[in-house]
């Protein structure tokens, strides 16, 4: 099964689970309204309306985190606070209370998506399902799971000191958000063919700061709602709104930075030193191999930048190499191009790791075995990917692909790392 098919299958399971949670919640609420139409919910209608508006607004103003992660911090924090708020419909079962939380959050998120759909922004339904599952887990843990002699946290909250209740709410939110991270990691691991453990670690690190902020904010909303009423919701969310603007600006800067590197990588194409698309192809293949070899997200990002800029040193050549194929150049010329490229990158002052990768990209693998030389894994990956693309070109047929693999195998253990070559063959196989 290909990466895309595997990821779609997992996304389908998550979507189905989200649909079951949503339909189940809607069914419980509908059944309660059939038996007792409006009386139980009358006292909390203002609270429900405020949570509804805030969740819808939060879903409208989503943010994109590094790694193309789409999230809605304000909506998630408000929904988690709603799941743990003590103000509940009187005379109703905890199942109905949790179902009401999920039902209100579902409708509010759907309403919040409408402006994004109108503006043509992408809407990823599995992400929405992940958030709904997260909210359902929080409501379940706080309202329905017995924690002491058959009593739930909702039953015991009045007898707890405030700090104990606050810590428990933070813990519930953190567990619910960790479930969301787990589901996101499952999809990303399937899509990139990366080890799940590594992917989960990357997702957890990427979300750790936001998870802490959301857990604290949701607990603060639930606690402050008792003495302050509905005014607690916007007051507690205000710092998170400011943080969200800062995150949005940082994401914009990172996207601009990445686009600048991609533009710089085409300098050799515009100058006629390399084939059109060579750097992009090497970068895409390198990233696929990096994921398979278990590299962290930060290392894969450095690998991507280095792969995009791996031929930048060719601009120092007086006469271009035919076709830009450095694999066919003399070893001394390869080392000079790598050194010049590393020096160009060092001038930026912010890509030191990338410069180290570039400088070592032509080093034969035998020097690792014979002299215990430290050779970055990213350098070994780029060496193999660059050789493959130099030998096959932009539109390779089966014969050229087989010939390129055969030539690379001739240097196995001497020029190229066998483990990296295996990853190359695996990545090419998944591409069909």
C-alpha positions in Angstrom: 0.0 0.0 0.0 1.4 3.4 -1.0 2.0 6.2 1.6 -1.0 8.2 0.3 -3.4 5.3 0.4 -2.2 4.4 3.9 -2.7 8.0 5.1 -6.1 8.2 3.5 -7.1 5.0 5.2 -6.1 6.3 8.6 -7.7 9.7 7.9 -10.9 7.7 6.9 -10.8 5.9 10.3 -10.3 9.2 12.2 -13.1 10.8 10.2 -15.4 7.9 10.8 -14.6 8.1 14.6 -15.3 11.8 14.5 -18.6 11.2 12.7 -19.6 8.6 15.3 -18.8 10.9 18.2 -20.7 13.8 16.5 -23.8 11.7 15.6 -23.8 10.1 19.0 -23.7 13.4 20.7 -26.4 14.8 18.4 -28.6 11.8 19.1 -28.3 12.1 22.9 -29.1 15.8 22.8 -32.1 15.1 20.5 -33.4 12.4 22.8 -33.1 14.7 25.8 -34.9 17.5 24.0 -37.7 15.0 23.0 -38.2 14.1 26.7 -37.7 17.5 28.2 -37.6 20.0 25.4 -36.0 23.2 26.9 -36.3 23.3 30.6 -32.9 21.8 31.6 -30.9 24.1 29.4 -32.7 27.4 30.0 -30.4 28.5 32.9 -27.2 28.1 30.8 -28.4 29.4 27.5 -26.3 32.6 27.8 -23.2 30.5 28.6 -23.8 28.1 25.7 -24.3 31.1 23.3 -21.0 32.7 24.4 -19.1 29.5 24.0 -20.7 28.9 20.6 -19.7 32.3 19.3 -16.1 32.1 20.6 -15.6 28.6 19.2 -17.0 29.7 15.8 -14.7 32.7 15.8 -11.7 30.6 16.8 -12.4 28.2 13.9 -12.6 31.1 11.5 -9.2 32.5 12.5 -7.1 29.4 12.3 -3.3 29.4 12.2 -0.8 27.3 10.4 2.1 26.1 12.5 5.5 25.0 11.1 5.2 21.7 9.2 1.8 22.7 7.6 0.0 22.0 10.9 -3.5 23.6 10.9 -4.9 24.4 14.3 -7.5 26.7 15.9 -6.1 27.5 19.4 -8.9 29.9 20.5 -11.7 27.4 19.5 -9.9 24.5 21.1 -9.3 26.3 24.4 -12.9 27.5 24.6 -14.3 24.0 23.8 -12.0 22.4 26.4 -13.1 25.0 28.9 -16.7 24.3 28.0 -16.2 20.6 28.5 -15.0 21.2 32.1 -17.2 24.0 33.1 -19.2 23.3 36.3 -22.3 25.2 35.1 -24.4 22.3 33.7 -28.1 21.7 32.8 -29.8 20.9 36.1 -31.4 17.5 36.5 -29.6 15.9 33.5 -27.2 12.9 33.3 -23.5 13.5 32.8 -23.8 11.7 29.4 -26.1 14.4 28.2 -23.9 17.2 29.5 -20.9 15.8 27.6 -23.0 15.3 24.5 -24.2 18.9 24.7 -20.6 20.1 24.8 -19.7 18.0 21.7 -22.8 19.0 19.8 -22.4 22.7 20.4 -18.7 22.5 19.5 -19.5 20.6 16.3 -22.1 23.1 15.1 -19.9 26.1 16.1 -16.9 24.7 14.2 -19.1 24.1 11.2 -20.3 27.7 11.3 -16.7 28.9 11.7 -15.6 27.0 8.6 -18.1 28.8 6.4 -16.0 32.0 5.9 -12.9 29.9 5.1 -14.8 27.9 2.5 -16.1 31.2 1.0 -12.6 32.6 0.8 -11.4 29.4 -0.9 -9.1 28.4 2.0 -8.4 24.6 2.4 -10.6 22.8 4.9 -9.1 19.6 6.2 -11.9 17.5 7.7 -9.6 15.0 9.6 -8.2 17.9 11.5 -11.7 18.9 12.5 -12.4 15.3 13.5 -9.3 15.3 15.6 -10.4 18.4 17.6 -13.8 17.0 18.1 -12.4 13.7 19.5 -10.1 15.8 21.7 -13.1 17.7 23.1 -15.1 14.5 23.6 -12.2 12.9 25.5 -12.0 15.9 27.8 -15.8 15.9 28.5 -15.6 12.1 29.1 -12.7 12.3 31.6 -14.2 15.2 33.5 -17.9 14.3 33.6 -18.2 10.6 33.2 -15.1 8.7 34.3 -15.2 7.7 38.0 -12.0 8.7 39.8 -12.9 8.1 43.4 -15.4 5.6 44.8 -17.6 5.8 41.8 -17.7 9.6 41.7 -16.5 11.8 38.8 -14.6 15.0 38.9 -17.8 16.9 38.3 -19.3 15.2 41.4 -16.3 15.9 43.6 -15.3 19.4 42.4 -17.1 21.2 45.3 -15.1 19.4 47.9 -11.7 19.9 46.3 -9.4 22.8 47.0 -9.2 25.2 44.1 -5.6 24.3 43.3 -6.4 20.6 43.2 -9.3 21.2 40.8 -7.1 23.5 38.6 -4.3 20.8 38.4 -6.9 18.2 37.5 -8.4 20.3 34.8 -4.9 21.0 33.3 -4.2 17.3 33.4 -7.5 16.5 31.6 -6.8 19.1 28.9 -3.3 17.8 28.4 -4.5 14.2 28.1 -7.1 15.2 25.5 -4.6 17.3 23.5 -2.1 14.4 23.6 -4.8 12.2 22.0 -5.1 14.7 19.2 -1.3 14.7 18.8 -1.4 10.9 18.6 -3.9 11.0 15.8 -2.1 13.6 13.9 1.2 11.7 14.2 -0.5 8.5 12.9 -1.5 10.3 9.7 1.8 12.0 9.2 3.8 8.8 9.8 1.7 7.0 7.2 2.0 9.8 4.7 5.8 10.1 5.0 6.6 6.5 5.8 8.5 7.6 8.9 8.7 5.6 12.1 5.7 6.3 14.3 7.8 6.9 17.4 9.9 9.6 15.7 6.8 11.2 14.2 5.0 11.3 17.5 8.0 12.8 19.2 8.2 15.5 16.5 4.5 16.3 16.8 4.7 16.3 20.6 7.6 18.8 20.5 5.9 21.0 17.9 2.7 21.1 20.0 4.2 21.1 23.5 4.2 24.9 23.9 0.7 25.3 22.5 -0.5 22.4 24.5 0.7 24.0 27.7 -1.0 27.3 26.8 -4.3 25.6 25.8 -4.3 23.4 28.9 -3.8 26.4 31.2 -6.3 28.6 29.4 -9.0 26.0 29.3 -8.6 25.3 33.0 -8.6 29.0 33.7 -11.9 29.4 31.8 -13.6 26.6 33.6 -12.5 27.9 37.0 -13.2 31.6 36.4 -16.6 30.9 35.0 -18.0 30.2 38.5 -17.2 33.5 40.1 -17.1 35.7 37.0 -19.8 34.1 34.8 -19.7 34.5 31.0 -17.3 37.4 31.3 -14.6 35.0 32.2 -14.5 33.5 28.7 -13.2 36.5 26.7 -11.0 37.7 29.6 -9.2 34.4 29.8 -8.9 34.0 26.1 -7.4 37.5 25.5 -3.8 36.5 26.2 -4.2 33.5 23.9 -5.5 35.7 21.1 -2.4 37.9 21.4 -0.3 34.7 21.3 -2.1 33.5 18.2 -1.3 36.8 16.4 2.4 36.3 17.2 2.3 32.7 16.0 0.6 33.8 12.8 3.3 36.4 12.2 6.1 33.8 12.9 4.5 31.4 10.5 4.5 34.1 7.8 8.2 34.8 8.4 9.0 31.1 8.1 7.1 30.7 4.9 8.9 33.8 3.4 12.2 32.4 4.6 11.5 29.1 2.9 10.4 30.7 -0.3 13.6 32.8 -0.4 15.7 29.6 -0.1 13.8 28.0 -2.9 14.3 31.0 -5.1 18.0 31.1 -4.3 18.2 27.4 -5.2 17.2 28.2 -8.8 20.1 30.5 -9.3 22.1 27.7 -10.9 19.2 26.9 -13.2 18.9 30.5 -14.4 22.6 30.6 -15.0 22.6 27.4 -17.0 24.7 25.5 -14.5 22.1 22.8 -13.7 19.0 21.3 -15.3 15.6 22.9 -14.5 14.0 21.3 -11.5 17.1 19.4 -10.4 17.4 21.0 -6.9 13.6 20.5 -6.3 13.7 16.9 -7.3 16.8 16.2 -5.1 15.1 17.9 -2.2 11.9 16.0 -2.5 13.6 12.6 -2.8 16.0 13.5 0.1 13.1 14.4 2.4 11.3 11.1 1.6 14.5 9.2 2.5 15.1 11.3 5.6 11.7 10.4 6.9 12.2 6.7 6.2 15.6 6.8 8.0 14.0 8.2 11.1 15.4 11.7 11.0 13.7 14.3 13.2 11.6 17.1 11.7 14.3 19.7 12.5 17.0 17.5 10.8 14.7 17.0 7.8 14.2 20.7 7.5 18.0 21.2 7.4 18.2 18.4 4.9 15.6 20.1 2.6 17.5 23.4 2.7 20.8 21.7 2.0 19.4 19.6 -0.8 17.9 22.8 -2.4 21.3 24.6 -2.2 23.6 21.6 -2.8 24.7 22.9 -6.2 25.0 26.6 -5.3 28.8 26.3 -5.4 28.7 25.8 -9.2 28.2 29.6 -9.7 31.9 29.9 -9.0 32.8 27.8 -12.1 34.2 29.5 -15.1 32.9 26.8 -17.4 29.6 24.9 -16.4 29.7 21.2 -16.1 27.8 19.6 -19.0 24.2 19.1 -17.7 25.3 20.2 -14.3 26.0 16.6 -13.4 28.5 16.9 -10.6 28.6 13.1 -10.2 30.5 13.0 -13.5 33.0 15.7 -12.4 36.5 15.0 -11.0 36.6 14.4 -7.3 38.7 17.6 -6.8 36.1 19.6 -8.7 33.3 18.1 -6.6 35.1 19.1 -3.4 35.7 22.6 -4.6 32.0 23.1 -5.6 30.9 21.7 -2.2 33.4 24.0 -0.4 32.3 27.1 -2.3 28.7 26.3 -1.8 29.2 25.9 2.0 31.1 29.2 2.1 28.2 31.0 0.2 25.7 29.6 2.7 27.8 30.6 5.7 27.6 34.2 4.6 23.9 34.2 5.6 24.9 33.7 9.2 21.8 31.6 10.0 22.4 28.3 8.1 25.5 26.9 9.8 24.1 23.4 10.0 23.3 23.5 6.3 26.8 24.7 5.5 28.3 21.7 7.4 26.0 19.3 5.4 27.0 20.9 2.1 30.7 20.8 2.8 30.6 17.0 3.5 28.2 16.1 0.7 31.1 14.8 -1.6 32.9 12.8 1.1 33.1 9.1 0.3 31.4 6.8 2.7 34.6 4.7 3.1 36.1 7.5 5.2 33.5 6.8 7.8 34.5 3.1 7.9 38.2 3.5 7.5 39.0 6.7 9.4 35.9 7.0 11.8 35.2 10.3 10.2 31.9 12.0 11.2 29.8 12.3 8.1 26.3 13.8 8.6 23.5 11.5 7.5 22.0 14.4 5.5 25.3 14.6 3.6 25.1 10.9 2.7 21.5 11.3 1.6 22.2 14.2 -0.7 25.2 12.4 -2.2 23.0 9.5 -3.2 20.0 11.6 -4.3 22.2 14.0 -6.4 24.0 11.0 -8.1 20.6 9.4 -8.9 19.1 12.6 -10.4 22.3 13.5 -12.3 22.2 10.0 -13.9 18.5 9.9 -14.7 17.5 13.5 -15.5 14.1 15.1 -15.4 12.1 12.5 -17.3 13.8 9.1 -16.8 12.7 6.0 -18.5 13.0 2.5 -16.9 16.3 1.8 -18.6 17.9 5.0 -17.2 16.5 4.4 -13.8 17.9 0.9 -13.7 21.3 2.0 -15.1 21.5 4.8 -12.4 20.7 2.3 -9.6 23.3 -0.1 -11.0 26.0 2.5 -11.1 25.2 3.6 -7.6 25.5 0.0 -6.5 28.9 -0.2 -7.9 30.0 2.4 -5.3 28.1 0.7 -2.5 30.2 0.8 0.7 32.9 2.9 -0.9 31.2 6.1 -2.2 27.7 5.5 -0.9 26.2 4.4 2.5 24.4 1.1 1.9 21.6 2.0 4.3 21.0 5.2 2.4 20.9 3.4 -0.9 18.3 1.0 0.5 16.2 4.0 1.6 16.5 5.4 -2.0 15.2 2.1 -3.5 12.4 2.1 -1.0 11.4 5.7 -1.7 11.5 5.1 -5.5 9.4 1.9 -5.0 6.7 3.8 -3.1 6.6 6.4 -5.9 5.7 3.6 -8.3 
